[in-house]
Amino acid sequence: LTDEVFEGNSQSVKESMVNFLLKDPTAPAPPPARPEHDFERPWQESYRRARDIMSRHLFITHKTSLLVLAAWSKYQHLRVMDLGALPPASAHELQSFKTSVVIHADRVEDRFMHHWHPELMSIFYDNDKILAGLDRDRTEGVLDAVEVLMSNQLRSAIKSSIDEFVAAFNGGGAGGAGGDAVGPQLHRISYGASLASSGAAAQAAARSGPPVFVVRLWLDNDNI
């Protein structure tokens, strides 16, 4: 910042010197520059008018939105598909893996339906004065804004779940997209460990990399 001020001052001094040396003494003086902000004009009325317009039509600024955001802070960590919630195993049977994912998704859905949603409803039911002073149109506008906010929160949870689920199979690890990347070599190590042993070391290796699945082949005469 100091360098910018010094550079600006030096440039202004140079321009002043050049203008002084090249100025025609017979030329008329230029008109005074118009100030960027005219502080002589009253601004209180326009400010109050703009504030009233925003309070009537910018429904997202109503205090109910703050309460909805505060409630979401307790649930925003939930993921519909969370590989970190799977039971530890060196390798997963595909059907068992599918069942575990579905059970976890049902639990998260239950938490949203029976904890998050009732908590939001209690904002309006337990506090009958929170919408006091609003006419019918403004009340509907506030409720519409809250509905959009809730929809965006659920959409963000679904998107984060899908991104982290896909990242786990693409080398992002079971911790999600923000975790340390694990390459194909780590995948082969965990796969080899799962074939060699089902002990604690194999389970730890499998959990550190992408999910590993058990593939079973059945022989029917000479056919697989």
Salt bridges, closest charged atoms under 4 A:
GLU36 OE2 - HIS37 NE2 3.99
GLU93 OE2 - ARG216 NH2 2.54
ASP110 OD1 - HIS114 ND1 2.79
GLU119 OE2 - LYS74 NZ 2.55
GLU140 OE2 - ARG136 NE 3.43
ASP163 OD2 - LYS159 NZ 2.91
GLU164 OE2 - ARG79 NE 3.16
